Amino acid sequence: MGKGDRKSRKGKITKGTYGNRRPHKANKAKEQTETKEAAK
C-alpha cells in the first residue's frame, strides 16, 4: 500500500483519480443532517 496502489488514498492522489477512498468533496454537511435526523 503506497503511491503505486490504485486502491489506496495515496495511490489515488498520485494517479490523480477519485473514488470511494478519495471522494471529490468531503460530505460534512450530509453527515450533520443525518445526525440531526437520528437525534429526533
PyMOL Python script that loads the backbone (N, CA, C, O; Angstrom):
from pymol import cmd

cmd.read_pdbstr("""\
ATOM      1  N   MET A   1       0.838  -1.179   0.000  1.00  0.00           N
ATOM      2  CA  MET A   1       0.000   0.000   0.000  1.00  0.00           C
ATOM      3  C   MET A   1       0.885   1.245   0.000  1.00  0.00           C
ATOM      4  O   MET A   1       1.609   1.515   0.958  1.00  0.00           O
ATOM      5  N   GLY A   2       0.810   1.979  -1.078  1.00  0.00           N
ATOM      6  CA  GLY A   2       1.620   3.182  -1.187  1.00  0.00           C
ATOM      7  C   GLY A   2       1.234   3.965  -2.421  1.00  0.00           C
ATOM      8  O   GLY A   2       0.085   3.935  -2.860  1.00  0.00           O
ATOM      9  N   LYS A   3       2.192   4.655  -2.966  1.00  0.00           N
ATOM     10  CA  LYS A   3       1.921   5.522  -4.122  1.00  0.00           C
ATOM     11  C   LYS A   3       1.486   4.747  -5.359  1.00  0.00           C
ATOM     12  O   LYS A   3       0.733   5.268  -6.182  1.00  0.00           O
ATOM     13  N   GLY A   4       1.949   3.520  -5.496  1.00  0.00           N
ATOM     14  CA  GLY A   4       1.604   2.721  -6.676  1.00  0.00           C
ATOM     15  C   GLY A   4       0.300   1.958  -6.544  1.00  0.00           C
ATOM     16  O   GLY A   4      -0.186   1.392  -7.523  1.00  0.00           O
ATOM     17  N   ASP A   5      -0.280   1.934  -5.337  1.00  0.00           N
ATOM     18  CA  ASP A   5      -1.507   1.174  -5.086  1.00  0.00           C
ATOM     19  C   ASP A   5      -2.718   2.019  -5.476  1.00  0.00           C
ATOM     20  O   ASP A   5      -3.018   3.014  -4.817  1.00  0.00           O
ATOM     21  N   ARG A   6      -3.405   1.633  -6.527  1.00  0.00           N
ATOM     22  CA  ARG A   6      -4.536   2.418  -7.039  1.00  0.00           C
ATOM     23  C   ARG A   6      -5.718   2.456  -6.090  1.00  0.00           C
ATOM     24  O   ARG A   6      -6.531   3.379  -6.149  1.00  0.00           O
ATOM     25  N   LYS A   7      -5.827   1.452  -5.202  1.00  0.00           N
ATOM     26  CA  LYS A   7      -6.986   1.385  -4.311  1.00  0.00           C
ATOM     27  C   LYS A   7      -6.813   2.211  -3.043  1.00  0.00           C
ATOM     28  O   LYS A   7      -7.786   2.468  -2.334  1.00  0.00           O
ATOM     29  N   SER A   8      -5.578   2.631  -2.750  1.00  0.00           N
ATOM     30  CA  SER A   8      -5.350   3.417  -1.536  1.00  0.00           C
ATOM     31  C   SER A   8      -5.492   4.899  -1.823  1.00  0.00           C
ATOM     32  O   SER A   8      -5.447   5.325  -2.977  1.00  0.00           O
ATOM     33  N   ARG A   9      -5.664   5.684  -0.770  1.00  0.00           N
ATOM     34  CA  ARG A   9      -5.826   7.137  -0.908  1.00  0.00           C
ATOM     35  C   ARG A   9      -4.579   7.771  -1.523  1.00  0.00           C
ATOM     36  O   ARG A   9      -4.680   8.615  -2.413  1.00  0.00           O
ATOM     37  N   LYS A  10      -3.405   7.360  -1.046  1.00  0.00           N
ATOM     38  CA  LYS A  10      -2.145   7.903  -1.586  1.00  0.00           C
ATOM     39  C   LYS A  10      -1.999   7.585  -3.062  1.00  0.00           C
ATOM     40  O   LYS A  10      -1.557   8.426  -3.845  1.00  0.00           O
ATOM     41  N   GLY A  11      -2.371   6.368  -3.442  1.00  0.00           N
ATOM     42  CA  GLY A  11      -2.286   5.961  -4.841  1.00  0.00           C
ATOM     43  C   GLY A  11      -3.207   6.792  -5.722  1.00  0.00           C
ATOM     44  O   GLY A  11      -2.845   7.158  -6.840  1.00  0.00           O
ATOM     45  N   LYS A  12      -4.403   7.089  -5.213  1.00  0.00           N
ATOM     46  CA  LYS A  12      -5.349   7.895  -5.982  1.00  0.00           C
ATOM     47  C   LYS A  12      -4.865   9.327  -6.120  1.00  0.00           C
ATOM     48  O   LYS A  12      -5.046   9.943  -7.171  1.00  0.00           O
ATOM     49  N   ILE A  13      -4.250   9.868  -5.067  1.00  0.00           N
ATOM     50  CA  ILE A  13      -3.697  11.219  -5.123  1.00  0.00           C
ATOM     51  C   ILE A  13      -2.575  11.264  -6.160  1.00  0.00           C
ATOM     52  O   ILE A  13      -2.522  12.182  -6.979  1.00  0.00           O
ATOM     53  N   THR A  14      -1.684  10.280  -6.126  1.00  0.00           N
ATOM     54  CA  THR A  14      -0.567  10.212  -7.072  1.00  0.00           C
ATOM     55  C   THR A  14      -1.075  10.067  -8.503  1.00  0.00           C
ATOM     56  O   THR A  14      -0.579  10.722  -9.420  1.00  0.00           O
ATOM     57  N   LYS A  15      -2.068   9.203  -8.679  1.00  0.00           N
ATOM     58  CA  LYS A  15      -2.621   8.928 -10.007  1.00  0.00           C
ATOM     59  C   LYS A  15      -3.528  10.053 -10.499  1.00  0.00           C
ATOM     60  O   LYS A  15      -3.711  10.239 -11.702  1.00  0.00           O
ATOM     61  N   GLY A  16      -4.093  10.801  -9.546  1.00  0.00           N
ATOM     62  CA  GLY A  16      -4.986  11.910  -9.905  1.00  0.00           C
ATOM     63  C   GLY A  16      -6.406  11.461 -10.160  1.00  0.00           C
ATOM     64  O   GLY A  16      -7.142  12.099 -10.912  1.00  0.00           O
ATOM     65  N   THR A  17      -6.799  10.350  -9.527  1.00  0.00           N
ATOM     66  CA  THR A  17      -8.154   9.827  -9.707  1.00  0.00           C
ATOM     67  C   THR A  17      -8.938   9.943  -8.409  1.00  0.00           C
ATOM     68  O   THR A  17      -8.390  10.237  -7.347  1.00  0.00           O
ATOM     69  N   TYR A  18     -10.246   9.699  -8.529  1.00  0.00           N
ATOM     70  CA  TYR A  18     -11.136   9.776  -7.371  1.00  0.00           C
ATOM     71  C   TYR A  18     -11.933   8.496  -7.257  1.00  0.00           C
ATOM     72  O   TYR A  18     -12.003   7.718  -8.209  1.00  0.00           O
ATOM     73  N   GLY A  19     -12.539   8.270  -6.094  1.00  0.00           N
ATOM     74  CA  GLY A  19     -13.348   7.078  -5.861  1.00  0.00           C
ATOM     75  C   GLY A  19     -13.858   7.072  -4.439  1.00  0.00           C
ATOM     76  O   GLY A  19     -13.919   8.117  -3.792  1.00  0.00           O
ATOM     77  N   ASN A  20     -14.229   5.888  -3.942  1.00  0.00           N
ATOM     78  CA  ASN A  20     -14.750   5.774  -2.578  1.00  0.00           C
ATOM     79  C   ASN A  20     -13.706   6.158  -1.545  1.00  0.00           C
ATOM     80  O   ASN A  20     -14.032   6.778  -0.534  1.00  0.00           O
ATOM     81  N   ARG A  21     -12.474   5.800  -1.786  1.00  0.00           N
ATOM     82  CA  ARG A  21     -11.391   6.115  -0.846  1.00  0.00           C
ATOM     83  C   ARG A  21     -11.010   7.583  -0.884  1.00  0.00           C
ATOM     84  O   ARG A  21     -10.478   8.122   0.086  1.00  0.00           O
ATOM     85  N   ARG A  22     -11.291   8.237  -2.032  1.00  0.00           N
ATOM     86  CA  ARG A  22     -10.934   9.652  -2.201  1.00  0.00           C
ATOM     87  C   ARG A  22     -12.054  10.366  -2.957  1.00  0.00           C
ATOM     88  O   ARG A  22     -11.958  10.564  -4.168  1.00  0.00           O
ATOM     89  N   PRO A  23     -13.114  10.752  -2.243  1.00  0.00           N
ATOM     90  CA  PRO A  23     -14.201  11.459  -2.910  1.00  0.00           C
ATOM     91  C   PRO A  23     -13.781  12.857  -3.336  1.00  0.00           C
ATOM     92  O   PRO A  23     -12.815  13.404  -2.804  1.00  0.00           O
ATOM     93  N   HIS A  24     -14.503  13.443  -4.296  1.00  0.00           N
ATOM     94  CA  HIS A  24     -14.194  14.792  -4.780  1.00  0.00           C
ATOM     95  C   HIS A  24     -14.332  15.813  -3.657  1.00  0.00           C
ATOM     96  O   HIS A  24     -13.485  16.692  -3.501  1.00  0.00           O
ATOM     97  N   LYS A  25     -15.408  15.692  -2.874  1.00  0.00           N
ATOM     98  CA  LYS A  25     -15.625  16.597  -1.746  1.00  0.00           C
ATOM     99  C   LYS A  25     -16.025  15.776  -0.531  1.00  0.00           C
ATOM    100  O   LYS A  25     -16.761  14.797  -0.651  1.00  0.00           O
ATOM    101  N   ALA A  26     -15.545  16.171   0.624  1.00  0.00           N
ATOM    102  CA  ALA A  26     -15.959  15.512   1.867  1.00  0.00           C
ATOM    103  C   ALA A  26     -17.356  16.009   2.214  1.00  0.00           C
ATOM    104  O   ALA A  26     -17.584  17.216   2.292  1.00  0.00           O
ATOM    105  N   ASN A  27     -18.284  15.092   2.421  1.00  0.00           N
ATOM    106  CA  ASN A  27     -19.679  15.458   2.655  1.00  0.00           C
ATOM    107  C   ASN A  27     -19.926  15.712   4.140  1.00  0.00           C
ATOM    108  O   ASN A  27     -20.590  14.920   4.809  1.00  0.00           O
ATOM    109  N   LYS A  28     -19.395  16.805   4.644  1.00  0.00           N
ATOM    110  CA  LYS A  28     -19.588  17.142   6.052  1.00  0.00           C
ATOM    111  C   LYS A  28     -21.021  17.601   6.311  1.00  0.00           C
ATOM    112  O   LYS A  28     -21.595  17.282   7.353  1.00  0.00           O
ATOM    113  N   ALA A  29     -21.593  18.337   5.382  1.00  0.00           N
ATOM    114  CA  ALA A  29     -22.967  18.828   5.538  1.00  0.00           C
ATOM    115  C   ALA A  29     -23.945  17.658   5.567  1.00  0.00           C
ATOM    116  O   ALA A  29     -24.913  17.672   6.327  1.00  0.00           O
ATOM    117  N   LYS A  30     -23.696  16.659   4.749  1.00  0.00           N
ATOM    118  CA  LYS A  30     -24.567  15.488   4.694  1.00  0.00           C
ATOM    119  C   LYS A  30     -24.509  14.720   6.018  1.00  0.00           C
ATOM    120  O   LYS A  30     -25.538  14.259   6.510  1.00  0.00           O
ATOM    121  N   GLU A  31     -23.332  14.584   6.587  1.00  0.00           N
ATOM    122  CA  GLU A  31     -23.170  13.887   7.858  1.00  0.00           C
ATOM    123  C   GLU A  31     -23.915  14.606   8.974  1.00  0.00           C
ATOM    124  O   GLU A  31     -24.521  13.959   9.828  1.00  0.00           O
ATOM    125  N   GLN A  32     -23.877  15.934   8.977  1.00  0.00           N
ATOM    126  CA  GLN A  32     -24.540  16.710  10.014  1.00  0.00           C
ATOM    127  C   GLN A  32     -26.048  16.538   9.932  1.00  0.00           C
ATOM    128  O   GLN A  32     -26.703  16.409  10.966  1.00  0.00           O
ATOM    129  N   THR A  33     -26.616  16.531   8.730  1.00  0.00           N
ATOM    130  CA  THR A  33     -28.064  16.377   8.589  1.00  0.00           C
ATOM    131  C   THR A  33     -28.498  14.986   9.019  1.00  0.00           C
ATOM    132  O   THR A  33     -29.568  14.828   9.607  1.00  0.00           O
ATOM    133  N   GLU A  34     -27.689  13.983   8.737  1.00  0.00           N
ATOM    134  CA  GLU A  34     -28.036  12.617   9.140  1.00  0.00           C
ATOM    135  C   GLU A  34     -28.030  12.480  10.663  1.00  0.00           C
ATOM    136  O   GLU A  34     -28.892  11.803  11.222  1.00  0.00           O
ATOM    137  N   THR A  35     -27.089  13.103  11.327  1.00  0.00           N
ATOM    138  CA  THR A  35     -27.034  13.006  12.781  1.00  0.00           C
ATOM    139  C   THR A  35     -28.188  13.766  13.422  1.00  0.00           C
ATOM    140  O   THR A  35     -28.700  13.345  14.459  1.00  0.00           O
ATOM    141  N   LYS A  36     -28.603  14.874  12.825  1.00  0.00           N
ATOM    142  CA  LYS A  36     -29.735  15.639  13.342  1.00  0.00           C
ATOM    143  C   LYS A  36     -31.031  14.838  13.210  1.00  0.00           C
ATOM    144  O   LYS A  36     -31.865  14.841  14.115  1.00  0.00           O
ATOM    145  N   GLU A  37     -31.191  14.158  12.080  1.00  0.00           N
ATOM    146  CA  GLU A  37     -32.388  13.351  11.862  1.00  0.00           C
ATOM    147  C   GLU A  37     -32.420  12.158  12.817  1.00  0.00           C
ATOM    148  O   GLU A  37     -33.490  11.762  13.281  1.00  0.00           O
ATOM    149  N   ALA A  38     -31.281  11.600  13.102  1.00  0.00           N
ATOM    150  CA  ALA A  38     -31.202  10.450  14.002  1.00  0.00           C
ATOM    151  C   ALA A  38     -31.509  10.876  15.444  1.00  0.00           C
ATOM    152  O   ALA A  38     -32.008  10.073  16.232  1.00  0.00           O
ATOM    153  N   ALA A  39     -31.216  12.121  15.786  1.00  0.00           N
ATOM    154  CA  ALA A  39     -31.449  12.617  17.145  1.00  0.00           C
ATOM    155  C   ALA A  39     -32.939  12.850  17.417  1.00  0.00           C
ATOM    156  O   ALA A  39     -33.376  12.848  18.568  1.00  0.00           O
ATOM    157  N   LYS A  40     -33.713  13.052  16.342  1.00  0.00           N
ATOM    158  CA  LYS A  40     -35.151  13.342  16.525  1.00  0.00           C
ATOM    159  C   LYS A  40     -35.942  12.143  16.979  1.00  0.00           C
ATOM    160  O   LYS A  40     -37.154  12.240  17.172  1.00  0.00           O
TER     161      LYS A  40
END
""", "prot")
cmd.dss("prot")
cmd.show_as("cartoon", "prot")
cmd.util.cbc("prot")
cmd.orient("prot")
